Amino acid sequence: MPTETNLKPWTVSASKYLIQDRWLCMRADTCLTPTGVKVDPFYVMETPNWVHIVAIDDQNRLLVTEQYRHGSKRMHREIPGGVIDSEDFSPLDAAKRELVEETGCTAERFEQLPTVWANPARQNNRIYTYIAHGTRVVSEQKMDEAEEIKFEFVDFDQILEEIDRGEFSHALLISSVLTAERRLRQEQG
């Protein structure tokens, strides 16, 4: 447990939206720290919450995707995941939807892992991670028109080695993979 603290949050005296889009809102806040320091502007990115799916098949292999990411202008190996849409009833529903859309897969059982903040210094969104046990392909992919995603099942240790070599390099997904890996090892005894 964290120790007790006397730290207090900042107060916000004004906010102005600089960008308002379905994918991202950028806000400039005028803040005052508890010690009286004015921070102006302080930029906050408002983005929808996300889900990550650590999908494991009956042979304990991990489902890995590969797709182009324009921010880095590179292909990236990842795990399935995406934005929690307003039509999703819950993060679990979003996880099930994203798994089918990106890979055509479903799973026998979903186990939720701890929810984390994407980047609490600048972003307001959270990441919900699920282990999808007993994952199997049941249909064709149902990707968005701008998506092109390849997928395969690989040995879990292979991905851990790719993380060590910097090849599987998406920091937020690494967090989900390593948290799931720890949970799976605990379950195996």
N, C-alpha and C positions, 0 to 999 in steps of 0.2 A: 504494500500500500504506500502511496505517496505520503510524504510527511506533511503536517499541517503548515500552511503558509499564510502570510499576511499580504500577499500579492493581490492587487485589485485590477479589474479590467479598465480599459480606456473608456472614456465617454465620447460620444459622437455628437457634434453640434450641427453638422451639415453633411449632406450627401448629394452628389450629382452624378447621374449616369452619363458616361461618355460613349458607351456602346450598349445597345440593347438589341440582341439577336436571339434566335431560338437556341443557339448553341452556346452563347457566351454573353454575359453582361459585364461590362467594366465600370466600376464605380470609383469615384474619388471622394474619400471621406475627409472631413476636417475633424481631427481627434485631439483630445486633451488627456495626457497621461495622469495618473494619480499624483505625480510629483509636480504637476503644473506645466509640463512641456507641451507646446502646441506642435502637432504633427500634421502638416498640410502641404500637399495632399498625401493621403495614404491610399494606395490603389488596391482594390479588392476585385478579384475575378469571381463572379457568380456563375457557376455551372451546375447542370443537373448532377444528381448522384449517379454513381456507376456501380456495375456488378462485374465481378471476375469469377470465372468458373474454372476450377481445377478439376478437370474431368478425367476419371480413372476408369479403365475398362476392366473386364474380369481377369485379365492377365497382369493387372497392376501397372499397366502402361499409361503414360500421360498423353492426353490429347493436346497437340501443339498446332497452332495455326501459323501461317506466314502470309504477310501482306505488306503492301507499300504504305509508308507513313510519310506524308508530305512535309511535316514539321522537320524531320531529319533528312528528308529526301533519300530514304533508304528503305530496303526491304527489312522487315523485322519478324523474327520468330516470337510468338506470343502464346497466350492462352486465350480461349474465347472470353468475350466480355463486351460491355458497351453501356450506353446511357439507359437509365431507368426512365422510360417514357411515361407520359401522363396517363396513358391507357393501361399501364401495368398496375394491377391491384396491390402488388407488394414487390419488394426486391427479389423474392424467390420467383415470382411470376416473370420478372424481367430476366432472371438467370435462365430459366427454362426457355423463354422466347429466344434469347441471344444464342443459346446453345444450338437450337434448331436452325435459326437463320444462318449462322456462320458455318455450321458443319453438317446439318441434317441429323444430328444426334439427339438422343434423349438418355435419361438415366433412371435406374431403379430407385435411387434414394439420393436426396440432397441434404448435406450437413452444413449448417452455417458456421463460419469461423468468426472471430472478432471483427467488428466493423472499425475501420480506421479513417482518419482524415487524409485526403489526397495531399494537401499542402496547407496546413493551418495558418501559415504565415501570410498567405496571399489568396487562398481559395476558401470557399464556404462549403464545398461538397465533400461527401463521404463515399467510401468504397465498401460495398458489401461483397464478401467473398464466400463462395460455396464450394465444397467438395461434392462433385457429382459421382457417386459410386455406381458401378455397373453401367458405364456409358457404352452405348452402341449406336451405330448408324441405322436410322429407320426411314430416312427420306432423302431427297435431294436438298441441297442448300437453298435457302430462301434469302439471298443477300440483297442489300440495297443496290440500286443501279450503279452507284459509284464504287462498289466494293468488288474486289477480286481476291478471294481467299483460298489458299490451299491448306490442307490439314492432313495430319498423320498421327498415329499413335507411336510413341517412342518410349524407351526405357526411362524411368524417372531419373535414374542416376546419370543418364546422358545429358539431361537438361541441367542437372546440378553441375556437371562438368562444363557445360556451355556457359553457365553463370560464372564459374570460376575463371574461364578464359575471356569473359567479356563479350561473348557472342550472343547470348540471350541477355539483352541489355536494357530492357524497359524496367526502370527502378520500381514502379508501383506494382508491376506484375511479379517481379522478383519477391517483393514483400509477401504477396499472396501465395506464391509457390513455396517459399520457405516456411511460412506459417502452416500450410497444408502438409508439407513434408514432415514437420515436427509432429503434427497431430496424427498423421498416418503411422509414424513410427511408435507413438505412444499406444495407439490402438492395437498394433501388432505385438505388443508386449515387450 
